[in-house]
Structures are given as C-alpha cells and as structure tokens.
C-alpha cells in the first residue's frame, strides 16, 4: 500500500509538458519577428498572421528556423552588436520546433495576442505626407530596367522628417528603389542616380534604360591602393539619398534626435529598378511616405555612399576581391551599414583602421544574399576620429559553384542589370557636433 501511495504522489510530476500551440506560443513569435513581411499582399510567399494560412507551411517553417535561414540575418556574431538583430533566440526556435513536432495544433483562440495593425499597407503607420511617382507606369515583360521619375513636393515650407517608407505599387515588379532630393546643381546629385554623375559619363554606356561601365574602362579592383589612378568616386564619398527600399530592408526610421531636411519647393527623384518578369505588361505606382519630426533635430542625419565602379571580375573565379576605402576628414559617428552587391556577391567586411594603427572589424557578412539586402544598425554607434580609415572588402563568386551565377564563363564589370555587378555601401552617420556616446572599449 505504501508503494502505491508514493507512486500516486509522484505520478503528476512525470507527465509531459503541454504541447506548444499556435495561439499561445508561436503566434507571439510570428507577430513580433515575421509578419512585417509574412502578411497578405506583401513580399513573402505566405501569411503567418492566421493559423489557417500558417499551418500548411509548418514543416517548412521548422526547417528554415532550425537552419537559421529565417528570419534572414547574415552578420557574423563575432563582430559588433546590432539593434535590429533579427536572429531568433534558442527558446523561440525550440518553441517553433515543439509546435511542429507536436502536430502543429492551433490551441485556444483566446490565447492569441492582438494582431499587429499595418496602416493601409504601411509598415510603420500612416504617413503624414505621401508622394508617388505621378503616373501608372507600365513595366514591360522580359526587360530589366531602371526608370527615373522626378516629381514636385509642392512644399511651401521646408520639412524635417524623422522617417521615410517607400511602398512599391507593385511588388511583383519593383526590385529596389532610391529616392533622392533633386538639386539644381547636378554635381551635388552624384548619388544613386547614375544619370546624374557628370564626372563618370565618359566611362559609361547607356543601352535603353540601363547603364554599365565600358569594357575598356580602367580596371581598379583595389580602391585602397595609394597608386590607383584618380578615377571618379574611388576617393571620398557620394552624398546619399533620402530613403531606400531593398529586399529585406526595413523602412528608414532615423535615430532619436536626428532627422533629414527637405527644403521648400524641393523635387524628388525616384530611381526604380524594375526586375525582369515573364508574362503580361504590369503597372506600378510606387510612393514614399514621409513622417514629420516634432522639432528640428540636434544633428541632421546624413548618408555616405561608397562605391567602386572600376572593378573587373574574371570568369570562373570563386573569391575575387574588390576593395574601397575612405579616410575620415572629420570626427564622425557611424550608425549603420547597408552592403549592396548582385548575384555574384559572396561576402563583405567593414574594418576600421584607427589613426593609431589599431584595426577592428565593425561588420562582417560571410554569406551575402542578393535576395535579402539588409541594413545593419549598430547598437552602440561607433565614434571615428579624423584620420581613421574605413576599409570595405568584398568578394565575388563567379564560379560554376555559385548556383545564383547567371554566367560563370563571363567576365563581369559594374552595371545596372542584376546579371552584372555592383560594389556599394550605404552608411548612415552624424558629423560634429557629436552627441555623447557610451564608451565601448574601442581603441
């Protein structure tokens, strides 16, 4: 009798834990980490907001999170800390695995958290001002194209903006977008729009709506070489645009206390890359939403664009290196990095060489993916002293082993087409007077 009583007492403690359910355990993860993309009429292939739309994908979701393919995040964890790190925690991964392994039950709908609210398709709420490209633009099938649309803001007074979100009118055809402030002096617009780069024109060939570097243009793979020829944009930096839309990149939400200025009477240039599509003619009316700052900023936010236009990637090479350097002319506070390459992009690293010779890696992306061009926002902004040098080192896989490679037998140079290549970095920064930042042990 005594043995039976003891067994009865301890039996409840041996029962298995309740299985994970969608409503109680998995939906909170999806709502916080996934549904920005995985929702109806958005970029992802399925919605994870409702159980009935998520359940058929359960095994695929399990595989993607276990292999850390989703959410996409490519920064090497050994270098730097980032405020927008998208990696799931081990606890979150275990919950998703438990849910799938347990049959992917829905659970009690009463446990479901509030569904995130996306205002009229905008990720960060309803904008204060919306400006579109001014037409229902026709996109022809079978063509890769860059189109430029210049539109009036009709601003009678200048505007400080705290955020900007670009919303493609047709996600099926819009690959990426840059929005620039139009300047009367085109030399001040040497940014994302190659149409407005006077100093580069002699090296470019324009074919329809696309531009690429001349095959006989000088070749400079190492833009850090002190003996490299003095070619456009191998030194200094280009002033960056107002906002960008790239695969996997979130809207431009500027750090607290900063903002960007749009002057009265300004014009905006939309530079839109329309991807090659099969089938019928499509239409697009892309727009930008502007979110006004409550007051002028302590420090205006800026963006530097670092490029190498003169590289050449030989056919068949598996790890061809292309570099670009910038030596800071002022004390600077670095806030974020966005690397941009095409199908052959393999990896990219950002190293800072301080004026005392010390070298540190700020960001390393060992597995670049053209389908997910992420922004990496530094959790602790990096204070850079005048005279320090940023070294950007990229590698390209033009070999047959690269499954995404359009043609490993082809020598590749810079060009607008996805089948050609780019070597670009968009870097947000602040200049003096700089705010105080916590010491992070650098130098």
N, C-alpha and C positions, 0 to 999 in steps of 0.2 A: 504494500500500500504506500509506504514512504517513497519508494522509487517512482511510482506512478504520479504522485503529487509533485515531485521535483520535476519530472518531465513536463507535466502540465504547466508548471510555473514558468519554465524557460522556453516553452514552445513558441510564444508570440515573438520572442526576440530572434528567432531563426527564420521568420517569414521574410520573403523577398520584398524589397522596397517597391512602392507603387511605380508602374511604368511611366516614363515621360510621355506627356501628351502635347499635341499641337497648341491647344488653347492656353495651358498653364506654363509650359516650359519652352516651347520652340517659337511660338509667335512673338514673345518679347524680344528674342534674339533677332528674328527676321525684321521686326518693326524698327529696331534700333540700328541694325547693321546692313540690311539688304534691300529694303523696299524703296529706297531712293531710286534705284534702277529697276528692281523687280516689282513693277506695278503696271496696271493696264495702260496701254498706249505709250509705253516708254521703251528704252533702248534694250532691255533684257528680254529674252525669249518667253518668259513666263512670269506670272504674278505670284508673289508669295504672301499676299495680304490675306487671302481667304484659304481655308483648309481645302476646299474642293479643287482649287487651282494649284495648290502646292503639293497635295498628296500624290498625284501621278509622277512627280519628279523626285520622290523621296530617296530612292536608291542613288540617283544621280547626284542629289544634294549631299548625301553621305560621302560619296566618293570624292566630291570636289572639296569638301571641308577637311576631310582626312588628309588629302594630298596638298592642302592649303592653296588650292587654285582659286578658291573663293572664300571671303571677299579678296579681290586682287590687291596684292601688296608685294612689292619687289625689292624693298630696301634691305640691305644686309644688316641684321640686327646688331652686328658688332660695332657699327659706326653710327653715331648720332641717335637722337631721340626726337620723335616727331609727334606733333599734337594731333594729327589726323591718321595715325597708325591704324590701319583697318583690320589688322590680324585678330582673329577670334582667340579668346583665352582657351586654355585646356578644358576648363569647366564647360564653356559653351560648346566646344567640339564634342565633349563627352555626352552632353545632353542631346545633341542632334543625333549622335550615333545611337544612343539608347532609345531614342524615339523611333528611329528607323528599324533597329534590330527588334524592337518590341511590336512591330506590325504597323507603325505609324498611326496610332489612334488619334482621334480628334479631341477627346476629352469633353469636359463640361464647358459649353459655350459661355457660361457665367464667368469662367476664369480668364476669358480673352481680354487683353488690355485694350484701351482705346485705340482705334485705328488712326494712324497718322493722317493729318489733313494736309493735302497738297493743293494750294490755291490755284485753280484753273490751269493746272499743268505746271505751275512754277514750283521749284523745289524749296525756295526759302520764303514763300509767302507772296502776297500780291504786291507788285512793284508800285512805286509812286509814279513812275513815268514809263511808258512803253513806246519804243520806236522800232518800226520794222523797215524792211528793205525797199518799201514803196511800190512793190509790184508782185503779182503772182508769176514767179519766174519759172519758165519751162526748162526742165532738165531732160536732155536727150539720152536715150539708152545707148550703151556702148561707148560712151565718152567719159574720160576723166577730165574735169575742168576746174579751173579757178576763175570765179566771177567776182567782179568788184561793183559794189553799189554805194554811191555817195548820196547821203540824204541829209536834209536840214533838220536841226533840232528845234528851230524856231524859239530858242531861249532868248528872252529879252534881258534876263539876268543870268549871271554865271551860277553853276550848281556844284556844290561839294557832294560827292557820292560816297557812301560807306560800303556799298556792294553793287555788283552788277551780275546779272544772269542772262546768258544767251540761250534762247529757246528756238531750236530748229523748227521750221514749219513742217518739215517732212523728214523724219529721222531715217527713212529708208534711203535717202539720197545724200543727206548732209553728213560729211565725214568730220570736218572741223571748221571752225570759224574764228577769225580775229576781228575785233572792232577797234578802229583807230580814230584818233582825232585828226581831222584834216587840217593841214597847215597851209597858209598861203605860200610860204617858202618851202618848196618840195624837199630841199636838203634837210629840213627838220623832220621829214617823214620817212627817213630811211629805216623803216621798221619792218613789220611783217609783209608789207606790200612791195613785192619786187618791182611793181610798176613804177614805184616812186623811189628808185635808187639810182640817181643820175650817175654817180661815180662807178657803178657796176655795169652800166648798159653795154659798154664795149665788149664785155666778156659774155654777154647773154645772147641766146637765140630764142625768139618767140615764135611759137607754132600754134596758131589759133589762140586758145585761151590758156595755153601752158607755156612755161618758160623753163629753160635749162641752160647750164653753163656750156660754153663752146668746148668741143672736144680738144681743140688746140690751145685752150687757156692754160696758163702756167699751173703746174702741179705743186701744191704745198700740203703735205699730209701733217707735218708738224708745225702747227701755227705758233708754237712756243719757241721755235728756233730763232735765235737772235739774228741769224744771217739770212732769214727768209726774205724774199722780195717785199717791197712795200705795196701790198695789194689792198683793195677795199675790204674793210671790216675784218682784217686779220689782227688789228690792234684796236684798242679802245673798246667801246660797245655802242650798240644802237639803242636809242630810246624805245622802250617797249610800248605796246598798245594799251588800250583802255581795259579790255577784257578778252577772254578766250574761251572757246568751247572745244574740248578734245575728248576722245573716247575715255571714259573713266574719270575724267577730271571734274571735280565739283565746281559749283559757281564761285565767282570771285567775291569772297567775303573778306574785307580788309580788316587788319588788326585794330583793336580798340585804340582810339586816339589818333588814327590815321584816316585819310580819305584821298580821293582823286578829284581834280578840278576840271570842270568842263566850262569853258568861257562862254560869255554871251554870244549869240549868233553863230555858234560852232556848227560844223558839219561832221558827220560820222561816216567813215568808210567801213563797210562790211566786206571782208575778204573771205569768201566761202569756197571751200574745197568740196565739190560735188563728186562723190565716188562713182566709179563706173558701175552701171547697173544693166541687167538684161531687161527685155520686155518692152513695155509701153512707155510713152512720154509721161513724166511725173511733173508736178508743180510744187513749188516751195515758196513760203513767205516767212523767212526767218526774222526774228525780232530780238531786241535786247530790252531787259527790264532794269531800270535804274532805281536804286534805293537811296534816298537823300539822307545825308548826315545831319544830325540835330544842330551842329555848330561847326565852324571851321576847325580843322584838325590842329593839333600841336605840331605835327610834322606831316607834310604831304608824302604820300606813298609813291614810289617810283618803281619802274621795272627796267632792268637791263637785259638786252638780248645779245647773247654771244653766239657767233656763227663762224664756221669755216666753209666758204663757198668753193675752195680750190683743191679739195682732196680728190684722189682717184683710187678706186678700189679695184685691184686686179681680179681677173676672172679666176674662180676656183679657190681663192684664199679663205681660210677659216677664221682668222682672227686679225684682220687688218686694222692697224691703229691709226686714228686721226685725233689730233690734239688742238686745243685752243687755250690761250692764257689771257689773263687780264691782271695788270698791276694797278692796284687801287691808288687813285690820286687824292683821295680824302679818307678820313676815318669813316667807316661805313658799318651799318648794322644789317646783316643778311637775315632774311625772313623765310624764304622758300626757294626751292629749285623745281623746275619742270623740264626734264630732258625730252628731246624730240628727235627721233630717227624714223626710218621706214622699215621695210620688211627685213632688211639685212642687219639691222641694229642688233647687236649681241649683248653688250654691257656698257656701262658708263660709270665713271668715278670722278668725284669732285674733291680735290686735295687743295689745302691752303698752306702755302709756304710763308711763314711769318717773316718779318724783317730781320729777326734774329737767327733765321735759318731753320727754325723748328717746323716740321711738316706734320699736318694732321688731316685725316680723312673726314670730311663733313658728311658725305653721302656716297654710298656705293650701291649700284643697281646691277647685280651679277647676272640677272636674267631679264633683259629688256623685252617688252612685248608691245608691238605696234598697235595691238587691239586695245591696250589699256595704258594710255599716256597720262600717268598720274602726276599730281603735284605733291611734293614732299615739304610740308610746313614744319619748320624747326620748332620744337617745343621751347627751347631756350635759344633766342636769337643770338647769332654769332657776331660779336664785335670784332671788326677787322681794322687794323691800324694802317694808316697811309704807308705805302711802300710794300705791303704784303701782296702776294701773287696767288690768284686762283688758277689752278691747273685742271682743265677738263680733258679727260682721256676716254675716248670711245673706241670700241672695237666692233668690227662688222664681219659677219659670216656670209661670205659669197660662195660658199662651197655647196656641193650637192647634198651634204648632210643637213643643211638648213631647209626644213620642209616648207617654210614660207617663201623661200627664194624664188623669185619669178624666172630667173635665168642665170644659173651659175657659170655659164660659158661667156657671159657678157662682162666687160669692164664697165664700171659704174662711176658716174660723177653726180654732182649736185643737180637736182631738178625737181619741179613741182609734182610730177607724177609719182604715185606710190611705188611704181616699179623702178624709179630712180632713187636717189638717196638725199638725206639732209643730215647736218650736224649742227643742232641748235640747242640752246639752253635759254629758258626764260626765268629770270631771277628777280624776285621782289626784294627791295632794300629801302633803307632810310639813310639819309645823309645828315651831317651836323645841322643844328644842334641835336645830338642824340639823347634819347631818354636813358635814365639809369637802368642797367640790367644786372641781374644777379650774376655773381662770379660763378663760373662753371668749371674752373680748374684749367682753362686753356692757357697756353703759353708757359 
